């Protein structure tokens, strides 16, 4: 849900809980059944920066250097902020880079720092599925 989308949407954010809950409401339906509650491992507020999200995932990402397989899965509706979070805004500056770029910089920095004690081979795969098409 980042960045905040300026286009009209059917649902709007009512609240984001620190426990990973997200409550959406239908502004056109004032009844209680218009509220939908979702629970996730983590929900980032529209004001969250790329750096905040990277810091939240950095320990998981760095576990790659210890031999673990890691997958970051961005899921959501069209215009919910997946590409913005993973790649950064199109034409954005280096300070707005997404998780993909921040991760690679971090992993290559670690690889360089450990060059005298460990030799790393890096393989990366990125897949985008849009409208059920890879």
N, C-alpha and C positions, 0 to 999 in steps of 0.2 A: 504494500500500500504506500509505496513511496516512489517518486515524489508525489505530492498531492496533485491529482489530476483535475484540471479545470473544467473538463467537459461534464455535462450533466450525466449522472448515473442514476440507476433505479434505486440503489441502496446507498446510504451514507454511514460513515463510522459513528457509532454512538459512544463506544468506549474501547480502550485497549488496556487489558490487565497485565500486571507484571508477571502473572502466572501463565502467560501465553494465550489468554482468552481474547477473543475479538467479538464485539457485539455490533451487528449491523442493524439498521432500522430502515424501513421503507417510509420516507417522509410523506408519501401520499396516503399512507394507511395509518391512522392514529391508534388502531387497536393493538393490544398486547401481542397478538399473533404476528404482527409485522416485524417483531424483533427476532433476529436469528443469532445464535451464539455458536462460535466455533472455538476449538481448542487446538493449539499448536505447541511445539516445543518452545518456540520463540516467535514473537511478533514485534517487528520494529515499527516505531511510530513514523509518520511521514516526515518528521523533522530530523530523523536519524541521519548521521553523516556516513559516507563511505567508510571512513576510518573507524567509526564506532562499530559498524557491522564487521569489518575486518578483524578488529580486536576481539570481538565476541567469538569469532571462528578460528582465530590464529592458532590456538593450542591444538585443535583438531587438525588443521592444515599441516602444522609442523610435525605431527605424528607420522607423516609420510616419510620423513627423514629417518625414522626408526623402523621402517619396513612395513608399515601398515598401509592398506589400501584406503583411500579416502574418496568420497563422492559428495559433492555439494549439489543438491537438487533444488532448483528454484521452480516453484509450482504456483500457479495462480491464473486468474482470468487475464484476458488481453487488457493491456494498459494498467496492470496492477503493480508494475515496477520491477519485474524480473530482469529485463535487459539492463535497465538503469543500475540495478544493484550488482549484477554480474559483470557488466562491461563498462559502465559509466555512461554519462550523457554523450550523445553523438557530438563530436567537435569540442568536447570538454577539455579542460586543462589537465595537466598531470595530477593536480591535487584532487581532482574529482574522479580519478580512475576507479573502476569497479574491483570487485573481489578477484576476478581473474588476473588482472594486472598486478594488484597488490600482492597476491599469493605468489606469483612467479618471481617478482622482485625479492620477496622474503626468502623463498626457497633457494634461489640462486645465490643470495647473500650468505645463507647458511652453508651451502655447498662450497663456496669460495673460502669461507672462514675455516672449514674443516678439511681443506684440500690436502694438508699434510698428513692427515690421519685416516681419511676415507675418500674413496673415489665413487662418485654418484653417476648413475645413468638415469637421465630424466626422460620420461615419456608422458605425453599429455594427450588427452582426448577430450574434445568438446562436441556435444551433440545437441542440436536444437530440434525439438518436435513442435511443429505449429500446425494446427488443424489436422492432426493425425498424420502429418507428413514429416519424415526425417529430413 
